[in-house]
Amino acid sequence: MEQKYFLARRQMELDAALRAQCPESRMIHLDLAGRYGVKAADTAGEARIDRPLEVIDDAQLRFVA
């Protein structure tokens, strides 16, 4: 759920960057979008860590590592 929130906020900031009139505003929105992207990746990583290992099959483990 948190990951969806951060991904939605990231998209909103990217959209705002496209509409920005000045370069400073564009850079601020792109910076915020990047930060929300990092937060979304962190929450995705925490979700993987919280799951028991027996639930994760070998194919998924290759992509996590």
C-alpha positions as CSV (number, residue, x, y, z in Angstrom):
1,M,0.0,0.0,0.0
2,E,2.8,2.5,0.9
3,Q,4.6,1.6,-2.3
4,K,1.5,2.6,-4.4
5,Y,1.3,5.9,-2.5
6,F,4.9,6.8,-3.2
7,L,4.7,5.7,-6.8
8,A,1.6,7.9,-7.2
9,R,3.4,10.9,-5.6
10,R,6.4,10.3,-7.9
11,Q,4.1,10.4,-10.9
12,M,2.5,13.6,-9.7
13,E,5.8,15.3,-9.3
14,L,6.9,14.1,-12.8
15,D,3.8,15.6,-14.2
16,A,4.4,18.8,-12.3
17,A,7.9,19.0,-13.7
18,L,6.6,18.7,-17.2
19,R,4.2,21.7,-16.5
20,A,6.8,23.8,-14.7
21,Q,7.5,27.2,-16.3
22,C,11.0,27.8,-15.0
23,P,14.1,25.5,-14.7
24,E,14.3,25.9,-11.0
25,S,10.8,24.6,-10.5
26,R,11.4,21.8,-12.9
27,M,14.5,20.7,-11.0
28,I,12.6,20.8,-7.6
29,H,9.9,18.6,-9.0
30,L,12.3,16.2,-10.5
31,D,14.3,16.0,-7.2
32,L,11.0,15.3,-5.3
33,A,10.1,12.6,-7.9
34,G,13.5,11.0,-7.4
35,R,13.0,11.0,-3.6
36,Y,9.6,9.4,-3.9
37,G,11.0,6.8,-6.2
38,V,13.6,5.9,-3.6
39,K,10.9,5.6,-0.9
40,A,8.9,3.4,-3.2
41,A,11.9,1.1,-3.8
42,D,12.6,1.0,0.0
43,T,9.0,0.0,0.8
44,A,9.2,-2.7,-1.9
45,G,12.4,-4.0,-0.4
46,E,10.9,-4.1,3.1
47,A,7.9,-6.1,1.8
48,R,10.3,-8.7,0.3
49,I,12.2,-8.9,3.6
50,D,9.1,-9.3,5.7
51,R,7.9,-12.3,3.7
52,P,8.9,-15.7,4.9
53,L,11.6,-17.4,2.7
54,E,9.5,-20.5,2.1
55,V,7.0,-18.3,0.3
56,I,9.6,-17.0,-2.1
57,D,10.5,-19.4,-4.9
58,D,13.9,-19.7,-6.5
59,A,13.0,-17.6,-9.5
60,Q,12.1,-14.6,-7.3
61,L,15.3,-15.0,-5.2
62,R,17.4,-14.6,-8.3
63,F,15.9,-11.2,-9.0
64,V,16.1,-10.0,-5.4
65,A,19.8,-10.8,-5.1
